[in-house]
Amino acid sequence: MANLALELEVDLERHESPGLVWYRAHASTVRGLLSLVVVGLVWEIAGRTGRWPLILAPISDIWIKFLQLAGTGELQRHILVSLNEFFVGFALAAVLGILLGIIIASSDAAKDFIDPWVSAVYATPTVALAPLFIFMFGIDAPSKMAVVFLLAIFPIVINTATGMRSTDQVYIEAARSFSASRAQIFTKVLIPSALPFIVAGLRLGIGRGLVGVVVGEFIGARAGLGYLIFRSSQAFQIDAMWVGVFLLAGTGVLAVIVLQKVERRMAPWRQFELK
């Protein structure tokens, strides 16, 4: 009976239309795009009513403003400034955060020494420190990078350490039974087991890092998407403000998609499908 059911399932798959086969392969992307279209239509209708002129601008007006800013070259300048600040600050946070997380998980002495500081600084409203960074590093990019770094590093540290310490002891004992060295246990068991936690920490760090870009540019900047949002909101240019917001949101979405692809490639055993 089991073989017959399997043969029937294979036979049905062979006779599926090409469109259905394509949809099965790209269902996640299609559903995501469909949700964007639905929200965009609702947004356009709500914006056209004119009931919230200081909050909502129609999507069509936002798109026109996007093209206008891109045509003058102003938008590209803001994007390059913000991306430079974000990627440098986030890259430093990712490297140092993963290393600190590994150190905390690997050594009880290091955990006792570092963990209280991580908890204390993570609980501190680090956004309030942005003016201090501007005072220390000036109004240009280094101060914004410092804000991004400080906001992004702690989720990465905490998730990396948690993932390492959450490794099932059975896997470690199995590796030891095959005479695996400490380095082999570390690279072949602990790191792969902690990878989903590390990716989750990086995803959280992306969101906090983008907030850091905006906050830093709100307080003091000459260019950047946060500067564009702040300047536009002060001048009640709602369409230009939403251009900056959407670009920052899109950057976060693209970065998360890249991380998901990296996780699928490096830890394919973590994927499953709900039937």
N, C-alpha and C positions, 0 to 999 in steps of 0.2 A: 504493500500500500504506500509506503514511504517513497519507494522508487517511482511508482506511478504518479504520485503527487508532484515529485520533482520533475518528471518528464513533462507533465502538463504545464507546470510553471515555465519551463524552458521553452516549450512550444508557444505559449502565449507571448513570451518576450520576443520570439522571432517574428511574430505576426503583428507587433505593435507598429503604429505609424511612425515615420521619422520625426514628426512634430512632437509626439508623445515621448519618444526616446530623448529628444533634445531637452524637453521640459524636465524630465527626470534628472538629467545631468546638470541642469542649471536652475533647479527649482528654488534654491535659496536666493540666488541673484534676482530671479523674477519676482519673488515675494517682496524682497527689499525694495526693488524699483517700484512695484505696485504701491507699496505703502507711501513712498515718496510722492508719487503722482496723486494719491488720494489726499494726503496732507496738503500738497501744493494747491490743489483745486479748492479745498476748504479755505486755505489761507487767502487765495485770490478773491474768493467771494466775500470773505469777511473784510478784507482790505478795501474792496470796492464799495462796501456799504458806507464807509466814511465815519463809522461810529467811534473808532479808536485811532484818530489821525496821528496822535503822538506816540502810539505803540506799534501799530501795524501799518505797513505799506504793502500794496499789492505786489505779488511776485513778479508781475510783468514790469512794474516800475523799478523794482530792485534789479532786474535783469538789464533794463535800459541804463540804469546808473552804473552797473558793472561794466558795460560796454563803453560808456563815456569815460570812466576812470581809467579803463585799460587803454582806450584810444589816446589819452594824453600821456600815458606812461607813469602816471602817479601811482596807480594800483600796483604795478610791478615793483616799484621802489619800496612801497610799504610791505609787500609780500617778502621780498628778499631780506629786508631788515629783520622782520619777525622770525622768518625761518632760520636765519643765521643765529639769532639769539636762542631760539628754541633748541635747535639740533645740537649746538655746542654744549649748552647747559644740560640737556637731557643725556647726551652721550657721556659726559663726565659723571652724571648721576647714575647712569646704568652701570658703567664699569666699576666705580667705587662702591655703589650700593650692592652689587652682586658679590664683590670681594669681601665687604664687611659682613654680609649675610653668611657667607661661607665660613668666615673666621669665627663669627658668633656661634654657629652651629657646630663647628669642629672642636672648639675649646671652651670648657666650662670657665676657665680663668678669664678668657677674653669676653665671654658672655657676661660674667659678673662685673667686669670693668666697663664694657661698652653699653650694655643693655639699658642701664638707668639713664644714660645720656640720650640714647635714642628715644626712649619713652618720654623723657622730659621735653626735648626739643620738638618732637613730633606733636606733643600736646600744646605747644606754644603757638599762638596765632602768628605764624611766620609771615603772613601777608603784611602785618604791621611792621616787620623789619625792613620792608622795601625802601623806605626813606633812608634808613641807615646804610644800606648798600649803595644808594645813590650818593650819599655823603662820602662813602669810602672809595668808590670806584668811578664816580662822576656820572654824568647824565647819559653817556653813550652806552654801547652794547655790553661791556663787561658787567655793569650793575644789573642789567636784565638777565644775563646769563647766570649770575649769582642767585637771583631770585628763583629762576627756573630750577637750578641745581638744588637749592634748599627745599623747594616744594616737592620735587620729584624723587629725591633719594630715599626718603623714609619708607614709603610703601614698598620699594624694591628691596631694601634691607630686611624689613619685617617679613615679607613673603618668601624671600630666599631662605632666611633662617628657619622659618616655619616649615617650608618644604623639605629642607634637609633633615630636620628633626622628626618629620612625619613619616620618614621611610620605614616600611615594615621591617621589623627585626628579622623576620623569616628570610628575607632576601639577603640580608647581611650574613646571616649564619650559613645560608646556602653557598654564598661566595667564599666564605672562609673554609667550608668543607671541601671546596675544590682548590684549596691552598692559594687563594687570591691574596695578593699583597694589599697593604693599606692604600697605596696609590690606585690599584686596580679597583678596589671597593669604592673608592672615592669617585673615579671617573666612569666606572661601568654600572654602579648601583645608585649611589647617592645623587649624583648630578642628573641622570635620566629620571629618577623618581621625583626630583624637585623641579624639573623643567616646567610643568604646568603652573606651579606656584610662582616660578620666576617670571613666566610670561604674564601671569595675572598681575604681578607687581609692576611689570613694565607698562601694562595697560593702564593701571591706576596712575602710574607716574606720568604717562602721556597727558591724561586729563589735568592733573595738578600742574604739570609743566606749562600747558597752554594757559591755564589761569595765571601762572607766574608771569608769562609774557604780557598778558593784558594788564595785570596789576602794575608791573614795572613801567609800562608805557603810559598808563594812566597818570602815574605820579610825576614822571618826568621823561620826556622823549622828544625827538625832533621828527621821527618817522616811525612807521610800523603799523600793523593792523590795530593794535590797542590804541595807538595815537589817533588813527582814523576813526575808530568807534567813539572815542571820547570827544574829539573835535566835532564830529557830525552830530552827536547827541546834544552838545552844547549849542549848536546852531540849528537844532530841530530839523536836520536833514536825515529823516528816518530811513529813507531808502539807502543812502550811503552807509549809515550805521549798520543796517542789516547785511550789506555786502561784506563788511569786515567780520561780522558774527558768523555768517555762513562759510566764509573762507576758513576761519579758525575751526569751525565744526567739521568741515570737510577734511582739513588736515588731520584732525584726530581720528576720523573714520578711516582714512587711508592708512595711517600708521597702525591702527588696530588690525586692519586687514592684512598688512604685511606681517605683523606678529603672529596672526593666526596661521598664515601659510608657513611661516618658519616652524611653528609648533607642530603642524601636521607633518612636515618633512622630518623633523628631528624626533618626534614622539608619535609615530602613527598608531601605536598600540593604545593610545588614549582616546582614539575616535570610536564612536559607536553610533548606531542608527536605531531610532525608536520605530518599531513596527506597529 
